[in-house]
């Protein structure tokens, strides 16, 4: 069975050196952890996570990565620039870094076109240039979508009108946008950051941030304006499948400002796809599976931050039909990516 891994991250040496050169977050710097020197990613001056053990894997866009894919049984990977992405830099720097990263990714794909698919890095803090870069990446470089690391410089969300041209271009090109987590925005960070990255990061902060972002997009009416827009969420939909009924019953007409043509759950079921990247927990999967159906779910590992073999083992043990596994592993991806 062919398997397309919808969330696999990479860095370039150029991008890492840029992060190392920065004097303020987001940046990479050396920290002494229990007597051992570790390269750590800083998100704020007080919020960081060790990254040394993952950096080598993210830099490999060739035979080492492909060997791991073969050992696990992965046919292709959708490659995306790893966090922090380009969304938090000064606009000119973000635009430059996104272009350079996309060019390096295109080179890797050209060497291994049967194994790698590209999603563009963008710098939405300059919406005009982000639209141009998305168009260049898809039409010129052959990429199949884009990934945006949630909130933009200053804690802005993409439901603001100035960012709508990015989504309009995605619809024109008929490609999806992957909304990937980052730590909560400055407005909501402190209660998470009090306990460091352990709470502000993948354990909870990521899902709180990204589910909020997804709901802001829905509440903004963007899917009424662009009904063909396709959004991908990782980590089993960042918890949203669990909330579908309550979002419908409590999210509209309770003193809000929302005038939508449909229920929130309908947008989630019709305009969103979810992956199970980094969420290898069968009860949570079954909730998402029963809420959305197999047609809305994609295979993903969150490589190299999660194990390819763990993702495959999780898939193999799922109590669902082989036909639905085929949809999740390949058929849904084939349709979304127009392969």
TAPE-V515698 format. One record per helix or strand of 3 or more residues. SS is the DSSP state (H for helix, E for strand). FROM is the first residue (numbers start at 0). LEN is the number of residues. If there is no record, write none. Layout:
SS_FROM_LEN + SS_FROM_LEN
This chain:
E_3_7 + H_12_9 + E_26_7 + E_35_9 + E_46_4 + H_51_8 + H_62_10 + E_75_6 + H_90_21 + E_115_6 + H_126_14 + E_144_4 + H_160_13 + E_175_4 + H_189_4 + H_196_4 + H_204_15 + H_221_4 + E_230_3 + H_234_16 + H_263_8 + E_271_4 + H_281_11 + H_293_3 + H_307_10 + H_321_16
